Amino acid sequence: MQSDHTILRKQVMAPEVNEYVVSAPVIAKKAKAGQFVIVRIAEDGERIPLTIADADAEAGTITLVVQEVGKTTIEMGRLAEGDALLDLIGPLGKPSHVEKFGTVCMIGGGIGIALICPIAIAMREAGNTVISIIGARTKELLFWEDRMRATSDKLYVTTDDGSYGVKGFVSDELQRLLDEGRQIDTVTAVGPVPMMRAVCTTTRPHKIATVVSLNPIMIDGTGMCGGCRVTVGGETKFTCVDGPEFDGHLVDFDELVQRQSYYRDMEQAVAEECRLAQQHPEAGPKKRTASAG
């Protein structure tokens, strides 16, 4: 089976973080900030959700920024320019809610930097003053600083170890701005669950509307399987059709963390097996009754 979803450009952004510009004319014409696609790279592969980091309707391309953390993303990391993705379905999910709020704070942690960028662009185009905070564990894991600076009225950069920018977490920098009395009308945070949770904890006392983008276990992307369910405001929501963005102050983060950890041991084992197989291809893959990616 052939696919027209060719990888036109691939660039390594940081260790085990790759940027792909993929031919997808139909998706590119309809994609809006905050939406995602479901990708399958081989006939026997799993389906994984990836947020659309950029879309160029004129060129007919979308940009995906992917971190190699599971079997499928590791295998995707071995694809090169000229290779094609087998399946690419989207755009899925509800677009980000964009309007003129006033001063908005866009916060991206780790791979979330690529995902917050199109939202920041849309917010600025809507007439908002955009303050952005991006962060990573170390300097070498930071990327797209130039893009974020170009679309922000003010950009703050943090690293956990202090190797670049301000030492600390993105939530620490947000707290500093609030302590200084900076007016912020709404916050959008995208990144690891602990980071988004910390941002919500920071904004809650100030009653600042805070949106988070969730990425739980997801399979079909249409609301049929129920794998991506989360609890928001005491109600069950399906991230693929009701989200992926939700009011962060209403998200049950305890449940989200628990659900994300269900298959962690298997995911880590399969990912390690995949890395070893690529280092020693002569050994061949082991047979398993289940896989995770």
Secondary structure in CASP SS format (residue, H / E / C, confidence):
PFRMAT SS
TARGET T0000
AUTHOR 0000-0000-0000
METHOD secondary structure of the structure
MODEL  1
M C 1.00
Q C 1.00
S C 1.00
D C 1.00
H E 1.00
T E 1.00
I E 1.00
L E 1.00
R E 1.00
K E 1.00
Q E 1.00
V E 1.00
M E 1.00
A E 1.00
P C 1.00
E C 1.00
V E 1.00
N E 1.00
E E 1.00
Y E 1.00
V E 1.00
V E 1.00
S E 1.00
A C 1.00
P H 1.00
V H 1.00
I H 1.00
A H 1.00
K H 1.00
K H 1.00
A C 1.00
K C 1.00
A C 1.00
G C 1.00
Q C 1.00
F E 1.00
V E 1.00
I E 1.00
V E 1.00
R E 1.00
I C 1.00
A C 1.00
E C 1.00
D C 1.00
G C 1.00
E C 1.00
R C 1.00
I E 1.00
P E 1.00
L E 1.00
T E 1.00
I C 1.00
A C 1.00
D E 1.00
A E 1.00
D E 1.00
A C 1.00
E C 1.00
A C 1.00
G C 1.00
T E 1.00
I E 1.00
T E 1.00
L E 1.00
V E 1.00
V E 1.00
Q E 1.00
E C 1.00
V C 1.00
G C 1.00
K H 1.00
T H 1.00
T H 1.00
I H 1.00
E H 1.00
M H 1.00
G C 1.00
R C 1.00
L C 1.00
A C 1.00
E C 1.00
G C 1.00
D C 1.00
A E 1.00
L E 1.00
L C 1.00
D E 1.00
L E 1.00
I E 1.00
G E 1.00
P E 1.00
L E 1.00
G C 1.00
K C 1.00
P C 1.00
S C 1.00
H C 1.00
V C 1.00
E C 1.00
K C 1.00
F C 1.00
G C 1.00
T E 1.00
V E 1.00
C E 1.00
M E 1.00
I E 1.00
G E 1.00
G E 1.00
G C 1.00
I C 1.00
G H 1.00
I H 1.00
A H 1.00
L H 1.00
I H 1.00
C H 1.00
P H 1.00
I H 1.00
A H 1.00
I H 1.00
A H 1.00
M H 1.00
R H 1.00
E H 1.00
A C 1.00
G C 1.00
N C 1.00
T E 1.00
V E 1.00
I E 1.00
S E 1.00
I E 1.00
I E 1.00
G E 1.00
A E 1.00
R C 1.00
T C 1.00
K H 1.00
E H 1.00
L H 1.00
L C 1.00
F C 1.00
W C 1.00
E H 1.00
D H 1.00
R H 1.00
M H 1.00
R H 1.00
A H 1.00
T C 1.00
S C 1.00
D C 1.00
K E 1.00
L E 1.00
Y E 1.00
V E 1.00
T E 1.00
T E 1.00
D C 1.00
D C 1.00
G C 1.00
S C 1.00
Y C 1.00
G C 1.00
V E 1.00
K E 1.00
G C 1.00
F C 1.00
V H 1.00
S H 1.00
D H 1.00
E H 1.00
L H 1.00
Q H 1.00
R H 1.00
L H 1.00
L H 1.00
D H 1.00
E C 1.00
G C 1.00
R C 1.00
Q C 1.00
I C 1.00
D C 1.00
T E 1.00
V E 1.00
T E 1.00
A E 1.00
V E 1.00
G C 1.00
P C 1.00
V H 1.00
P H 1.00
M H 1.00
M H 1.00
R H 1.00
A H 1.00
V H 1.00
C H 1.00
T H 1.00
T H 1.00
T H 1.00
R H 1.00
P H 1.00
H H 1.00
K C 1.00
I C 1.00
A E 1.00
T E 1.00
V E 1.00
V E 1.00
S E 1.00
L C 1.00
N C 1.00
P C 1.00
I C 1.00
M C 1.00
I C 1.00
D C 1.00
G C 1.00
T C 1.00
G C 1.00
M C 1.00
C C 1.00
G C 1.00
G C 1.00
C C 1.00
R E 1.00
V E 1.00
T E 1.00
V E 1.00
G C 1.00
G C 1.00
E E 1.00
T E 1.00
K E 1.00
F E 1.00
T H 1.00
C H 1.00
V H 1.00
D H 1.00
G C 1.00
P C 1.00
E E 1.00
F E 1.00
D E 1.00
G C 1.00
H C 1.00
L C 1.00
V E 1.00
D C 1.00
F H 1.00
D H 1.00
E H 1.00
L H 1.00
V H 1.00
Q H 1.00
R H 1.00
Q H 1.00
S C 1.00
Y C 1.00
Y C 1.00
R H 1.00
D H 1.00
M H 1.00
E H 1.00
Q H 1.00
A H 1.00
V H 1.00
A H 1.00
E H 1.00
E H 1.00
C H 1.00
R H 1.00
L H 1.00
A H 1.00
Q H 1.00
Q H 1.00
H C 1.00
P H 1.00
E H 1.00
A H 1.00
G C 1.00
P C 1.00
K C 1.00
K C 1.00
R C 1.00
T C 1.00
A C 1.00
S C 1.00
A C 1.00
G C 1.00
END
